[in-house]
């Protein structure tokens, strides 16, 4: 058996309150996310507005707090005016990002109605690729102002008397990416985003804005992009965005599960860059992070490229439909633990995406909706990871992988919910060979007992779920010892573990 791992939990050793917005997600007009995903009139589960009630219930189960919309790459050629007004009069547009045909049957009003049904706020993105400041202002007026002015009046004519009141806005998407329509240099984007941010806050000073970070950590522009763009935007924005996906193309499970070491480095680099600009500007403001695209993504890449190249301009083709296995769920759990470890600076995060497109929820076009393996770590974190993230005082054995060194066997974090008098420990044993004996020292929480010990375990790392059933699902365990404020149990190799304590 591998060396014992320990976690000391002390209510006085706090990182920061967990912002509920880290449990966000993402719906882009891409593939079947919208059409036959959240929306399918005529489906047996469709409600009066054409939205699938089975999907609504699964999204509510996940407890998604905010949803980024309408993209993603899609937003860089998004004409928002096409998505409002009488549906029969809306323009059909070619979406250049994903080489599909967008009907605009679901637009801003419909999405806002759906977001309310799932109890989620909207994280709205503006097009700074092929458009700019004027169009961002027009959209902001349409969404948020209760004035007697052109676009506010247009919203009323379109059936929405009161403003939507969208409070958080992304200033474009991945603007350093060569795949992006309207790709910008760092200086070009920084100037445009700064002027757009200034203008938007002049119109509505209650909103928060997200400056576009580099598309991903391997970009040649990273992190110089952040340093240069923030020179322009720092005084006017509240967050900088980060995007990161991981894959296991080499079928190397041990190294795949070590990739959150890279995520730690990514977070530290962006935080350091933000703080450098803060020091350079002699600013008192601390810029926080919006990790508004993150997930596992690699299973569907080859088929997607073929689909877009050989069969372009379809309506809602199946794109980015990764079918996740057990090891993917463990990596998602590790990413959630890493996010919680940085609760002092990561204030928003969006699992990308939500339905059908690299998603925890899959729908059959005329059939059921079901939970992928990655559904469960997100569900547990969203449900029980509310409160204050506690500083992890942890010890663990370590191992090396093909590309990483000194990888901890066990990654863990605790969240204290004072209102509910609960402490939840999230722990992953990412040792692919051995079980680990895990001890939690909870003596600073006098009178607490174990409420629940839930795990995701499976002998087959490639096990998947489907509409026919769930091979990967959580189960309760009782084989633990709790004595004198100390919890001890065996964490199976490659497992996700949730231990809940309460008075």
C-alpha positions in Angstrom: 0.0 0.0 0.0 1.2 3.5 -0.8 2.2 5.9 1.9 -0.6 7.3 4.1 -1.9 10.7 3.1 -3.2 13.2 5.6 -5.3 16.4 5.6 -5.4 18.7 8.6 -8.6 20.8 8.5 -8.6 24.0 10.7 -11.4 26.5 10.5 -9.0 29.3 11.3 -6.8 28.5 8.2 -8.9 30.0 5.4 -8.1 30.7 1.8 -11.3 32.7 0.9 -15.0 32.4 0.6 -15.9 30.3 -2.5 -17.7 32.5 -5.0 -20.8 30.6 -6.1 -20.0 31.6 -9.7 -17.2 29.1 -9.9 -20.0 26.6 -10.5 -20.9 28.1 -13.9 -21.2 26.5 -17.3 -21.5 27.5 -21.0 -24.0 27.3 -23.8 -22.7 28.2 -27.2 -24.5 28.2 -30.5 -22.5 25.2 -31.5 -23.4 21.7 -32.5 -26.5 20.4 -30.6 -26.0 22.5 -27.5 -29.1 24.6 -28.3 -31.1 22.7 -31.0 -32.1 19.2 -29.8 -30.1 20.0 -26.7 -31.8 22.5 -24.5 -34.5 23.2 -27.1 -36.6 20.7 -29.1 -40.2 21.6 -29.8 -42.3 18.5 -30.3 -40.1 16.3 -28.0 -42.2 14.4 -25.5 -40.4 16.3 -22.7 -40.8 19.8 -24.3 -42.5 22.5 -22.3 -44.8 25.2 -23.7 -41.7 27.2 -24.9 -40.1 24.2 -26.7 -37.4 23.6 -24.0 -36.7 20.1 -22.9 -37.9 19.6 -19.3 -35.6 16.6 -18.8 -32.6 18.8 -19.5 -33.9 21.6 -17.3 -34.2 19.2 -14.4 -30.6 17.9 -14.9 -29.2 21.4 -15.1 -31.0 22.3 -11.9 -29.7 19.2 -10.3 -26.1 20.3 -11.2 -26.8 23.7 -9.5 -25.3 25.7 -12.3 -25.0 29.3 -11.1 -24.2 31.3 -14.3 -24.0 30.4 -18.0 -21.8 32.0 -20.5 -23.6 32.8 -23.8 -23.6 32.8 -26.9 -19.9 31.9 -27.4 -17.1 31.0 -27.6 -15.8 31.3 -31.1 -19.4 31.9 -32.3 -19.5 35.3 -30.7 -16.8 36.8 -32.9 -19.3 37.1 -35.8 -22.5 37.3 -33.7 -25.1 39.8 -34.9 -27.2 40.1 -31.8 -30.0 42.0 -33.7 -30.7 38.8 -35.7 -31.5 36.9 -32.5 -34.4 39.2 -31.3 -37.8 40.2 -32.7 -40.4 37.9 -34.4 -38.8 34.5 -34.9 -40.2 34.2 -38.5 -38.4 37.4 -39.4 -35.0 36.5 -38.0 -32.1 36.1 -40.5 -30.4 32.8 -41.0 -26.7 33.3 -40.8 -23.6 31.3 -41.7 -21.6 30.6 -38.6 -18.0 30.8 -39.8 -16.5 29.5 -36.5 -18.1 26.1 -36.7 -19.2 26.1 -40.4 -22.9 25.6 -39.7 -26.1 27.4 -40.4 -27.7 29.4 -37.5 -31.4 29.8 -37.8 -31.7 32.2 -34.8 -34.8 30.4 -33.7 -33.4 30.6 -30.2 -32.1 34.0 -29.4 -31.5 36.4 -26.6 -35.1 36.5 -25.2 -35.5 32.7 -25.5 -32.2 32.0 -23.8 -33.0 34.5 -21.0 -36.3 32.7 -20.4 -34.5 29.3 -20.3 -31.8 30.6 -17.9 -34.5 31.7 -15.5 -36.1 28.2 -15.7 -32.8 26.6 -14.6 -32.2 29.3 -11.9 -29.0 30.6 -13.5 -27.6 34.0 -14.4 -26.2 34.9 -17.8 -22.6 35.7 -18.4 -23.0 37.6 -21.7 -20.2 37.9 -24.4 -19.9 40.8 -26.8 -18.5 40.6 -30.4 -15.1 42.3 -30.5 -14.0 40.3 -33.5 -16.0 41.6 -36.4 -17.8 44.4 -34.5 -16.9 46.7 -31.7 -17.8 49.4 -29.1 -20.9 50.8 -30.7 -22.6 47.3 -31.1 -21.6 46.4 -27.5 -23.3 49.6 -26.2 -26.4 48.8 -28.3 -26.6 45.3 -26.9 -26.0 46.6 -23.3 -28.8 49.2 -23.7 -31.1 46.6 -25.1 -30.4 44.2 -22.2 -30.0 46.5 -19.2 -31.5 49.9 -19.5 -35.0 51.0 -18.5 -34.8 54.2 -20.5 -37.0 55.7 -23.2 -34.3 55.2 -25.8 -34.1 53.3 -29.1 -32.8 49.9 -28.1 -34.6 49.8 -24.8 -37.8 50.6 -26.6 -36.9 47.9 -29.1 -36.7 45.4 -26.3 -40.1 46.4 -25.1 -41.6 46.0 -28.5 -40.1 42.5 -28.6 -42.0 41.6 -25.5 -39.6 42.2 -22.6 -40.8 45.3 -20.6 -38.3 45.2 -17.8 -34.5 44.9 -18.5 -32.8 41.5 -18.4 -30.3 43.0 -16.0 -27.3 41.0 -17.1 -24.5 41.9 -14.6 -21.3 40.2 -16.1 -20.0 40.7 -19.6 -17.1 39.1 -21.5 -15.2 41.5 -23.8 -14.8 39.1 -26.8 -13.3 35.6 -26.9 -9.8 34.2 -27.5 -8.9 37.2 -29.6 -5.2 36.1 -30.0 -6.4 32.8 -31.7 -5.7 32.5 -35.5 -8.9 30.6 -35.7 -10.9 33.6 -34.4 -12.7 35.9 -36.8 -11.3 39.3 -36.2 -8.1 38.1 -34.5 -6.2 40.9 -32.9 -2.7 41.7 -31.7 -2.4 42.3 -28.0 -2.2 46.1 -28.5 -5.2 46.1 -30.9 -7.3 44.1 -28.6 -6.2 46.0 -25.5 -7.1 49.4 -27.0 -10.5 48.2 -28.3 -11.4 46.3 -25.1 -10.4 49.3 -22.9 -12.5 51.8 -24.9 -15.4 49.4 -25.0 -15.2 48.8 -21.2 -15.0 52.5 -20.5 -18.1 53.1 -22.6 -20.1 50.2 -21.2 -19.5 51.3 -17.6 -20.5 54.9 -18.5 -23.8 53.4 -19.7 -24.2 51.0 -16.7 -21.8 51.3 -13.8 -23.3 48.3 -12.1 -21.9 45.7 -14.5 -18.6 43.7 -14.2 -16.4 43.1 -17.2 -14.0 40.3 -18.2 -10.9 41.1 -20.2 -10.0 38.4 -22.7 -7.0 36.4 -21.8 -4.8 34.3 -24.1 -6.7 31.4 -25.7 -4.7 28.8 -23.9 -1.4 28.3 -22.1 0.4 26.8 -25.1 -0.2 29.9 -27.2 3.0 31.7 -28.3 1.4 34.9 -27.1 1.0 33.7 -23.5 1.6 35.4 -21.1 2.8 38.5 -22.9 -0.8 38.8 -24.2 -2.1 39.2 -20.7 0.7 41.7 -19.7 0.1 43.9 -22.8 -3.7 43.8 -22.9 -4.0 44.5 -19.2 -1.8 47.6 -19.6 -4.9 49.0 -21.4 -7.8 47.3 -19.7 -6.7 46.9 -16.1 -8.4 50.1 -14.8 -11.7 49.3 -16.4 -12.3 45.6 -16.0 -12.9 43.2 -13.1 -11.5 39.9 -14.3 -9.2 38.4 -16.9 -10.3 35.1 -18.6 -8.5 31.8 -18.7 -9.3 28.8 -21.0 -7.8 25.3 -20.7 -8.8 21.9 -21.9 -6.9 18.6 -21.3 -6.8 15.4 -23.3 -5.3 12.0 -23.1 -4.3 11.3 -26.7 -1.4 9.2 -25.5 -3.6 6.9 -23.4 -1.3 7.5 -20.4 -3.6 7.6 -17.4 -1.0 8.5 -14.8 0.3 11.5 -16.8 -3.2 12.6 -17.7 -4.2 12.8 -14.0 -1.0 14.8 -13.3 -2.0 17.6 -15.6 -3.5 19.7 -12.8 0.2 20.4 -12.0 0.1 22.4 -15.3 -3.1 24.1 -14.2 -1.5 25.2 -11.0 1.3 26.7 -13.0 -1.2 28.4 -15.3 -3.1 30.0 -12.5 0.1 31.2 -10.8 1.4 32.7 -14.0 -1.8 34.7 -14.8 -2.1 35.8 -11.1 1.6 37.0 -11.2 1.0 38.8 -14.5 -2.1 40.6 -13.1 -0.2 41.6 -9.9 2.8 42.8 -12.0 0.5 45.2 -13.9 -1.1 46.2 -10.6 2.3 47.1 -9.2 3.3 48.8 -12.4 0.2 51.0 -12.3 0.4 51.6 -8.6 -3.1 50.4 -8.4 -5.0 49.4 -5.3 -7.4 47.1 -7.3 -6.7 43.4 -7.4 -7.8 41.7 -10.6 -9.5 38.3 -10.2 -9.7 35.4 -12.6 -12.6 34.1 -14.7 -11.8 30.5 -15.7 -14.6 30.6 -18.2 -13.7 27.6 -20.3 -12.4 24.4 -18.8 -12.9 20.7 -19.3 -11.6 17.5 -20.9 -11.8 17.7 -24.7 -10.1 15.3 -27.2 -12.3 12.4 -28.0 -14.2 13.9 -30.9 -11.5 16.1 -32.5 -11.0 13.9 -35.6 -14.6 13.4 -36.4 -15.4 17.1 -35.9 -12.7 18.2 -38.4 -14.2 15.8 -40.9 -17.7 16.9 -40.3 -17.0 20.7 -40.7 -14.7 20.2 -43.7 -16.8 17.7 -45.7 -20.4 18.6 -44.7 -20.5 22.4 -43.9 -23.5 24.6 -43.4 -25.7 22.1 -41.6 -28.2 23.1 -38.9 -27.1 21.8 -35.5 -24.9 18.9 -36.6 -23.3 16.7 -33.9 -20.0 18.4 -33.0 -17.7 18.2 -30.0 -19.7 15.3 -28.6 -17.1 13.8 -26.4 -18.3 10.7 -24.6 -16.5 10.8 -21.3 -15.1 7.9 -19.5 -14.2 7.2 -15.8 -10.7 8.7 -16.0 -12.1 11.9 -17.5 -14.4 12.3 -14.4 -11.3 11.9 -12.1 -9.5 14.7 -14.0 -12.5 16.9 -13.8 -12.6 16.3 -10.0 -8.9 17.3 -9.8 -9.6 20.5 -11.8 -12.4 21.4 -9.4 -10.1 20.9 -6.4 -7.5 23.1 -8.1 -10.1 25.8 -8.6 -11.1 25.7 -5.0 -7.5 25.9 -3.9 -7.4 29.3 -5.6 -10.7 30.6 -4.3 -9.0 33.9 -3.3 -8.5 34.7 -7.0 -10.7 32.4 -9.2 -14.1 34.0 -8.7 -15.8 32.7 -11.8 -15.5 29.4 -13.8 -17.5 27.8 -16.5 -17.4 24.1 -17.3 -17.4 24.1 -21.1 -20.0 23.2 -22.1 -23.3 22.1 -20.6 -25.4 20.0 -23.0 -24.2 17.7 -25.8 -21.1 19.8 -26.7 -18.2 18.5 -24.5 -20.8 18.3 -21.8 -21.9 16.6 -18.6 -25.4 16.2 -20.1 -26.2 14.3 -23.3 -29.5 14.2 -25.1 -30.8 11.8 -27.7 -32.6 13.8 -30.4 -36.0 12.2 -29.9 -35.1 10.2 -26.8 -33.9 10.7 -23.2 -31.3 12.9 -21.6 -28.6 11.3 -19.4 -25.6 12.1 -17.2 -22.1 11.6 -18.4 -19.3 10.5 -16.0 -18.1 14.1 -15.5 -21.6 15.1 -14.2 -20.9 13.7 -10.8 -17.7 15.5 -9.6 -19.3 18.8 -10.7 -22.5 18.0 -9.0 -20.8 17.2 -5.7 -18.6 20.3 -5.8 -21.5 22.6 -6.7 -23.8 21.1 -4.0 -21.3 20.8 -1.2 -18.4 23.2 -2.1 -20.3 26.3 -0.9 -18.7 28.3 2.0 -15.1 29.0 2.8 -12.2 27.1 1.2 -9.8 26.0 3.9 -6.0 26.1 3.5 -5.0 22.4 2.7 -2.3 21.4 5.2 -1.7 18.1 3.5 0.9 15.3 3.2 1.0 12.7 0.6 3.2 10.2 -1.1 4.4 11.2 -4.6 5.2 9.6 -7.9 6.6 10.5 -11.3 4.9 10.1 -14.6 6.2 10.2 -18.2 6.1 14.0 -18.3 5.6 15.2 -14.7 7.6 14.8 -11.5 6.7 14.8 -7.8 3.0 14.2 -8.5 1.1 13.9 -5.2 -0.8 10.6 -4.8 -3.7 12.4 -3.1 -5.1 15.9 -3.9 -7.6 17.2 -1.4 -9.3 20.4 -0.2 -11.9 21.2 2.5 -14.8 23.6 2.3 -16.5 24.9 5.5 -20.1 26.0 5.4 -20.6 27.8 8.7 -24.3 28.4 8.1 -25.1 24.7 7.7 -22.4 23.7 10.2 -20.8 21.4 7.7 -17.3 20.6 6.4 -16.9 18.8 3.1 -13.6 17.2 2.0 -13.0 16.5 -1.6 -10.1 14.1 -2.3 -8.8 12.3 -5.4 -6.4 9.4 -5.2 -4.6 9.7 -8.6 -2.2 6.9 -8.0 -3.0 4.4 -10.8 -1.4 1.4 -9.0 -2.2 1.6 -5.3 -4.9 2.4 -2.8 -4.0 5.0 -0.2 -4.9 5.2 3.4 -6.3 8.7 4.0 -6.6 10.5 7.3 -8.6 13.7 7.9 -7.8 15.6 11.2 -11.0 17.4 12.1 -10.3 18.1 15.7 -10.7 21.9 15.4 -14.4 21.2 14.6 -15.6 19.9 17.9 -18.7 17.8 17.9 -18.7 17.1 14.2 -19.5 13.6 12.9 -19.4 11.9 9.5 -22.6 12.6 7.6 -21.7 10.9 4.3 -18.9 9.2 2.5 -19.5 9.1 -1.3 -17.1 7.8 -3.9 -16.7 7.4 -7.7 -14.8 4.1 -8.2 -14.4 1.8 -11.2 -12.1 -1.0 -12.2 -12.3 0.1 -15.9 -10.9 3.6 -16.5 -12.6 3.6 -19.9 -16.1 2.9 -18.5 -18.7 5.3 -19.9 -22.4 6.1 -19.3 -25.1 6.0 -21.9 -28.8 6.4 -22.4 -29.0 2.7 -21.5 -27.6 3.1 -18.0 -24.8 4.5 -15.8 -21.8 2.3 -15.4 -20.1 5.2 -13.5 -22.2 6.6 -10.7 -21.5 7.6 -7.0 -22.0 5.1 -4.2 -22.1 5.5 -0.5 -19.4 3.8 1.6 -19.3 3.0 5.3 -15.9 1.3 5.6 -14.2 4.1 7.6 -13.1 4.9 11.1 -14.0 8.1 12.9 -12.6 8.5 16.4 -11.6 11.5 18.5 -12.0 13.9 15.6 -10.0 11.9 13.1 -11.4 10.2 10.0 -9.6 7.4 8.3 -10.5 5.4 5.2 -8.9 3.7 2.2 -9.1 5.7 -1.0 -9.2 3.3 -3.9 -6.7 3.9 -6.7 -8.0 6.4 -9.3 -11.0 7.5 -7.3 -13.1 10.6 -6.5 -14.1 10.9 -2.8 -16.5 13.2 -1.0 -16.5 13.1 2.8 -19.1 15.3 4.5 -19.0 16.1 8.2 -21.6 18.0 10.3 -22.7 18.7 13.8 
